[in-house]
Amino acid sequence: MTARSQAIEKPGWSDIPTDKKALWLQRKKRFNQNKPLLLMFIPIAVYFILFKYIPMFGLVIAFKDYNFAEGIWGSPWVGLENYSYLFTNPQMTQIIRNTIMLSALTVLVGFPFPIILAILLNEVRKMWFKKSVQTLVYLPYFLNWIIVGGLVTMIFAQQSGIVNILIKKTTGEAYPFLFKEFSWIAIFVGSSIWKNAGWSAIIYLAALTGIDPSLYEAASMDGANKWRKIWHITLPGIRSTIVLMFILSIGHVMDIGFDQVYVLQNPVVKNISEVISTWNYKVGLGSGEYSHGAALGLFESIIGLTMVLTANGIAKKFNQGLW
């Protein structure tokens, strides 16, 4: 007697509608087929539970006057006093403004570059050249921001930077790129694009492989040039991936990377380089104001979640939502 026949003979099985029986058997079959994938997923699930979800309970200190002696649960409740302190602090408005400005510039200016890079690589027909370029553009992603910051300083330093050496030979006077607000912002955004564009392009390259080649052949027969093919076939073919990546990137508008800012900032440009993550490090951890740091971090997360939900809601109106 087979396992299926045994299952059918179980008490109460005959009372279940036929469509529900078929659905149950289909789910059981799918579960058995995906057992290896589920086993591979267990370490990832454990990682997120331990390091992402369980630490969320610590956010309670955003509403407490936390101290080591009494611990998280023993520290006295203060309600919204931490938020009152933060938002009456004149420096906080500037910090939030800097965070939004730098993150928005990084997202809006940097977002098209991986798409352009993926399309250019997709059009290359010499495989040896394509693989060489791919390796070169992917490599910066694996470099730590300490290394990238050192390279940026070596290139743009006022006295010994490569760029200023060339400028001094032509104009006779060096330009303080890292000490002027506008040039510092440009270097900040540019270094982020250089480091991350190659890696992000992998996703778009994968999406490009799903476009039917016969569409390009039909367009060629109709006399379409390369730009027309890209505009009418390539971009619409990866539209859903572009929307997905944009929604995910919107969620990081308030979550600007600590490493990049901390490595590149200096006291001269502090007015535009001090952001939430660096303030949390210096004040929240450095000065022991853990409750204030947690309160600001929670505020940052709520804003990020709100922006993701808003972006997804707008995308759904065009049938391109993430969920």
N, C-alpha and C positions, 0 to 999 in steps of 0.2 A: 504493500500500500504506500503510495507516494505521500510526501509531506503536504502536498496541496489537497489531496483527498482527505487526509486527516484533519486539516484545517477546516475543510468544508463540513465535516461531520461533527465539529465542536457544537456543544449545546448553544442554541441561540443563533447559530450562523445562518440557518435557513430563514430566520425572521428578518435578516438584514436585506435591504433592497439590492437588486442586482447591480445597479450603477455604483453603489457604495462598496460592494464586494470587489468590483473591478478596480476601483480607485485604490482600495487598500492593498490589493495584490500588486498593482503597478508601483505603489510607493515602496512596498517591501522589496520588490525586485530592484528598484532604483537604489535603495539603501544598500542592498547586498553588492550591487555593481560598484558603488562608490565607497566601499569600506576602506580601500587603500588610501583614497584621497582624504577621507575623514580622519584616518590615523595620522596622516601627514599634517593635518590642520590642528591637531591637538596641541603641539608646542606653541603655535601662534596664538591659539585661544588662551593658553595658560599665561603667555607673555602679556596679552592685553588685560586679562583679569588681574594679574599681580601688579602691573606697572601703570595701568590706565584707569581701571574701574575702582579697585580697592582704594587707591590714593584719593579718590573723590570724596571719601568720608572725611578726609583732613580739611576739606574746604569749610568745615564748621568753624575753624578758627578765624574765618573772616568776620564772624559775628561775636568773637570773644576777645578778651584781653589775654592773649596766650602767653604763658611762661613755662619754662622747662620744669620747674618744681611741681606744679599742679597738673601738668600734662594737658592733652587735648580736651579730654572730657571734664577734667577738674577745674580748668580755668574759668573765671567768671564771665557770664554773658554780658555783652555791652550793646547788643542789638545792632543798630545802624551807625553807631558812633564812629567806627573806622571809616565808613563811607563819608560821613560828615567831615571828618578830618581831611580825607583825600580831596574832596571836591570844594573845600574852602581853602585849600593850599594853592596859592597863586601859581606855583611852578607846575602843578598838575595839568592845568589847561594846555600849557605849552608842550608838555610831554605827550599828552594824548594827541595833540595836533601834529607833532613830529611823527608819531607812530603811524597815524592815518596817512599823512602825506608821503612818507618814504615807502610805506607798504603799497599804497595806491599807485605810486609811480613805478615801483618794481613790477606790479601786476600788469598795469595797463600798457606800459612801454615794453616790458619784456615778454608779454604774452604772445605777440605775433611771431617772435623770432624762431621758436622751435617749429612752428608751422612752416615758415619760409624755408628753414634749413631742411626739414623733412622733404618738402616738395623738390628743392634743388637736388638733394641726394637721390631722390626717386627718379629724377630725370637723367642721372649719370648712367651711361652704358658701359664704360670701362670698369669692370669689377675691381681691378687692383687699385685704381684711383679712388673708387667709391669706398672701399674698405680702409684705405689709408686715411682719407678725410674723416670717416666715421671714428676711427681710433683717436685722431687728433682732437675732434670736438667733444668726444666722450670723456677724454682724460681729465680735464679740469674738475669734473664732478667728484672724482675720487681724491682730490686734494683737500686737505683740511684748510679751514679759513685762516689759520695761523700762517700757513705757507702762502696762501693767496694774498693775505695782507702784507707779508714780506715782499712778495713780487710787486704788488701795487706801490708800496713805499719805494722799492728800488727803481721803479719806472718814473714815479712822479715826485720824488723827493726834491726839495728846493735847491739843495747844494750839489748833491751827487746823483740825482735822478737822470736816467737816460734821456728823457724828454727835455729836461731843462738844460742838459749839456748841449743838445742840438739847438735849443732856443737861444742860449747864450752865444753860440757861434754865429747866429744870424742877427739877433737884436742886441746882444751884449748884456741883457738883464734877464735873470731867471724869474719865473712866475710861481707864486706859492699855491699850487693846485690844491694841496691838502689843507690849506689854511684859509681858503675863500669858500663861502657857503655854496655858491652856485656850482663851482667846479668840484667841490666835495660831493655834492648830490649827484652830479653827472658821473663821477668816478664810482660812487656807491652803486648806482643803478647799472652802470656798464659792467662792473666786476661781477654783479649778480647774474647778468645775462650771459657773460662769458663762462661762468662756472656751471650754470644750470641748463642752458639752452640745448646743449648736445644730448644730455640725458633725457630731457623731456621730449626731444624729437623722436626717440625710440617708439613712443606710444603712437605718434602720428605715422611713422613709417609702417608700423604694424597695421594701422587702419587703412593705409593706402594699398596694402596687398589685397584687401577685400574688394577693391573696385574691379568690376568686370572689364578686362582688356578690350572686349568687343566694342565697348562704348567709344574708346579712343579710335579704333579702326573705323567705326561708322562716322565719327567726327572728321577724320582725315579724308574720307571719301566725299564728305560734304564741303571740304575745302577749309576747315577750321585750322587756324594756326596754333602754335604752342600756347599762347596766352589765352586763347578762347577755350582750349581744352582744360587748362587749369581752372579757369573761372566757372565754366559750365559743367565740368565733370569731376575734377579733382576736389575742389572745395565743397561742392554739395555732397560728394561721396564720403567725406570725413566730417560733415557738419555735426553729427551727433557726438562724435568724439571731442570736437572743439567745444561744444556746449558743456559736455561733462567736465572737461578740464577747466573750463572757465568757472563753473560753479564751485569746483573744489578749490580753485585758487582764490575765489572771493572769500572763502572761509578763513584764509590766512592774512586778510587785510589788516587785522589787528594783531596778528601773531608774527611780527617781524623777527627775523633770526637774531638771537643774541650775539653769536660768534662774530658775524660780519660787522655789526655796528661797533661792538666793543673793540675789535681789532683796528678798525679804521678811524674811530673817533679820536679827537684830541681836544684839549681845553679851549682852543681858539674857536672851534665850530660847535661848541657844546649847545648853543642855542637851537641848533637844528639837528643835532645828532643824539641828544638824550631822549631815549624812548622808554616804553614801559618795561621791557625786559632788562635794560641796563639799570634803570632806577630800582627795580626789584632786587637786582643783584647787589647794588651799592647800599641801598637803604634797608630793604627787607632782610637780606642776609648779612650784609656788612655791619649794619647798625643794630641788628637783632629785632627789627620791627616786623616780626613774622605775620602778625595779624593784618597790618597794613598791606604787606606784599600779597597775602592771600586774597584780601578784598579786591585789590586792583587786578589780580590775575582772574578772579571770578568775573569781574566786570568785563574784562577783555574777552573771556570765553563766551559770555552771553551776547555781546555785540557780534562776535564772529558767527555764532549760531543763528542769530537774527538775520545777518546778511546772507548766509547760505540759504535759509528758508525763503528769503525774499527773492534771491536770484533763481532758485528752483521754481518758485511760483510764477515768475515772469517767463521762464523757459517753458513751463507746462502750457502756457497760453499758445505757444508755437509748436506744441506736441514734441518737445525736446527735453522734458524734465528728467531729472535723475531718479525720482521715485514718484 
